[in-house]
Amino acid sequence: MLSITHTPNFTGALIRGDYWDLDEVNQAINQVIGDEKKYYDWAGSRKRILDVAISIQKASRAEHHVDFVANGLHKETMKQHEIVTSEKNIYYSVEVLWPELIFTVVALNDFVRLYSNKHPYPTLDVHVTTLRKFQSVVGEALQSVMTKEEHDQFMKILSSNETNVQEYAIQFIDMLNLSFIDLTKEQREKGLGKLALKLAVQDKDYHAVRNQVIKSANPTKSDIHDMSITKEYPEKIEW
């Protein structure tokens, strides 16, 4: 079963499941976001979602963490059915920075909406239901570090499907990621609720960053999603 829990220092989320759990999420994301030329105005947001999907895909290939979980099968049961097999299942996991993952579940709303417009029964589409479950599991993980008011507001925004990441200044996510890494464990845990709402609702801080990115992009007529930040991520993250 897919699970999402906090890393020890609350720096990110640990996405965990067996091969099929992780592959299902990866396949659903790739199907719903389409190819890179399909929704050009969402190119930046698509790239950020795809990066998370790639991390999940790599995890399913045992490129990150591997552990073993009891599967409920005991020696007596194996003897009864005359089988010999492991009493544990293999689970895979990967860490994702909390700002990155929160943005991903918010941005998926746009792509689910775009994808659903071309399907007669979108609420029953297997990929849509997989992503809605993914969003709900992230929301459940955040519940433990949010006030009831914060969590209710965040989940209401997600379920209303009124988020908008068209032509999003994705540099804002990098800024949040980097500033979040620099916080203490206590600051991260205490501030996750406000961070989630900051990503769900585009506030004045976001618009200030977006305006600066547009200003920097104009002289070269570059797309805003092609602009990069100068600060680099640390080589090692204390999860």
C-alpha positions in Angstrom: 0.0 0.0 0.0 1.3 3.5 -0.9 2.3 5.5 2.1 3.7 9.0 2.7 5.3 9.9 6.0 7.6 12.7 7.3 11.3 12.2 7.2 13.0 12.4 10.6 13.8 16.1 10.3 10.6 17.0 8.5 12.7 18.2 5.5 10.6 16.1 3.2 8.2 13.2 2.7 9.1 9.6 2.3 7.1 8.1 -0.5 6.9 4.3 0.1 5.3 1.3 -1.4 5.9 -1.9 -3.3 6.8 -2.0 -7.0 3.2 -1.9 -8.1 2.2 1.0 -5.8 5.0 3.2 -7.1 4.6 2.1 -10.7 0.9 2.9 -10.6 1.5 6.5 -9.5 4.3 7.0 -12.0 2.2 5.6 -14.9 -0.8 7.8 -13.9 1.3 10.9 -13.7 2.9 10.3 -17.1 -0.5 9.5 -18.7 -2.2 12.6 -17.3 0.5 15.2 -17.9 0.9 14.1 -21.5 4.0 14.8 -23.6 6.0 18.0 -23.3 4.4 19.7 -26.3 0.8 19.0 -25.3 0.2 21.8 -22.8 2.9 24.4 -23.5 1.6 27.0 -21.0 2.0 24.4 -18.3 5.6 23.4 -19.4 7.3 24.5 -16.2 4.7 22.9 -13.9 4.8 19.7 -16.0 8.6 19.5 -15.6 8.4 19.8 -11.8 5.7 17.0 -11.7 7.8 14.9 -14.0 10.9 15.2 -11.8 8.9 13.8 -8.9 7.5 11.0 -11.1 11.1 10.1 -12.2 12.1 9.9 -8.5 9.2 7.6 -7.9 10.1 5.5 -10.9 13.8 5.2 -9.8 12.6 4.1 -6.4 10.5 1.3 -7.9 13.7 0.1 -9.6 15.5 0.0 -6.2 17.7 3.0 -6.9 16.9 4.6 -3.6 15.8 2.7 -0.4 14.8 -0.9 0.0 13.3 -2.6 3.1 11.3 -5.6 4.0 7.8 -5.7 5.5 5.9 -8.6 6.9 3.2 -9.8 4.6 1.1 -11.8 7.0 2.2 -15.2 5.7 3.4 -17.6 8.4 5.0 -21.0 8.4 1.8 -22.7 9.3 0.0 -21.1 6.3 2.8 -22.2 4.0 2.7 -25.7 5.4 -1.1 -25.8 4.9 -0.8 -24.7 1.3 2.4 -26.6 0.6 4.4 -23.6 -0.5 7.7 -22.2 0.5 8.1 -18.4 0.1 9.2 -15.3 1.9 7.3 -14.0 4.9 8.2 -10.5 3.9 7.5 -8.2 0.9 10.0 -5.8 -0.6 9.1 -2.1 -0.2 10.8 0.8 -2.0 11.0 4.4 -0.9 12.3 7.8 -1.8 12.5 11.2 -0.1 11.0 14.3 -1.8 11.3 17.8 -0.4 8.0 19.0 1.1 7.7 22.2 -1.0 8.3 20.1 -4.1 5.7 17.4 -3.2 3.1 19.9 -2.1 3.4 21.8 -5.3 3.2 18.6 -7.2 -0.2 17.6 -5.7 -1.5 21.1 -6.2 -0.3 21.3 -9.8 -1.8 17.9 -10.6 -5.2 19.5 -10.3 -4.6 21.5 -13.5 -3.5 18.4 -15.5 -6.3 16.3 -14.2 -8.7 19.0 -15.3 -7.1 19.3 -18.8 -7.0 15.5 -19.1 -10.6 15.1 -17.9 -11.9 17.5 -20.5 -11.2 14.8 -23.2 -12.7 11.9 -21.3 -16.4 11.1 -21.1 -16.2 9.6 -17.6 -13.2 11.3 -15.9 -14.2 10.4 -12.4 -14.0 6.7 -13.2 -10.7 7.0 -15.2 -8.1 4.7 -13.5 -5.4 7.3 -13.8 -7.5 10.1 -12.4 -8.5 8.0 -9.4 -4.9 7.0 -8.8 -3.8 10.6 -8.7 -6.7 11.6 -6.4 -5.6 8.9 -4.0 -2.0 10.2 -4.2 -3.3 13.7 -3.4 -5.3 12.4 -0.5 -2.4 10.4 1.0 -0.2 13.6 0.9 -3.0 15.5 2.5 -3.3 12.8 5.2 0.4 13.1 5.9 0.2 16.8 6.3 -2.7 16.6 8.7 -0.4 15.8 11.7 1.5 19.1 11.3 -1.4 21.4 10.4 -4.0 23.0 12.5 -7.6 21.8 11.7 -8.3 25.2 10.0 -5.2 24.9 7.9 -5.8 21.4 6.9 -9.5 22.0 6.1 -8.6 25.0 3.9 -5.8 23.1 2.1 -8.0 20.1 1.4 -10.9 22.3 0.3 -8.6 24.1 -2.2 -7.4 20.7 -3.6 -10.9 19.3 -3.8 -12.4 22.4 -5.4 -10.1 21.9 -8.4 -9.7 25.7 -8.8 -6.0 25.8 -8.5 -4.0 27.4 -11.4 -0.4 26.7 -12.3 -0.6 28.0 -15.9 2.7 29.8 -16.8 3.8 29.2 -13.3 7.1 30.7 -12.1 8.7 27.5 -11.0 11.7 29.3 -9.6 9.5 30.0 -6.6 9.5 26.3 -5.8 13.3 26.3 -5.8 13.3 29.3 -3.5 10.9 27.6 -1.1 12.9 24.3 -1.3 16.2 26.0 -0.5 14.8 28.2 2.3 13.0 25.1 3.8 16.3 23.1 3.9 17.9 26.0 5.9 15.3 25.8 8.6 15.6 23.9 11.8 13.5 20.7 12.4 11.2 22.6 14.7 10.7 25.4 12.2 9.9 23.0 9.4 7.3 21.1 11.5 5.7 24.3 12.7 5.7 26.0 9.3 4.4 23.2 7.1 0.8 24.2 7.3 1.5 27.8 6.2 3.8 26.5 3.5 1.1 24.2 2.1 -1.4 27.1 1.9 1.3 29.4 0.3 1.7 26.9 -2.5 -2.1 26.3 -2.9 -2.9 30.0 -3.1 -0.6 32.3 -5.0 0.1 35.1 -2.6 2.0 38.4 -2.9 5.4 36.7 -2.3 4.8 34.4 -5.3 3.7 37.3 -7.6 6.7 39.3 -6.6 9.0 36.4 -7.6 7.0 35.9 -10.8 7.3 39.6 -11.8 11.1 39.5 -11.2 11.4 36.4 -13.4 9.4 38.0 -16.2 11.6 41.1 -15.9 14.7 39.0 -16.2 13.3 36.9 -19.1 12.2 39.9 -21.2 15.6 41.1 -22.6 16.3 37.7 -24.2 12.6 36.9 -24.8 13.0 33.7 -22.9 10.1 31.6 -21.5 9.9 32.0 -17.8 10.1 28.3 -17.2 13.6 28.3 -18.9 15.0 30.8 -16.4 17.2 29.3 -13.7 18.2 30.5 -10.2 21.8 31.1 -9.2 21.8 29.4 -5.8 22.6 25.7 -5.9 21.1 22.8 -3.8 23.4 21.3 -1.2 25.1 18.1 -2.1 23.7 16.4 1.0 20.3 17.0 2.6 19.6 16.1 6.2 16.3 14.4 5.7 
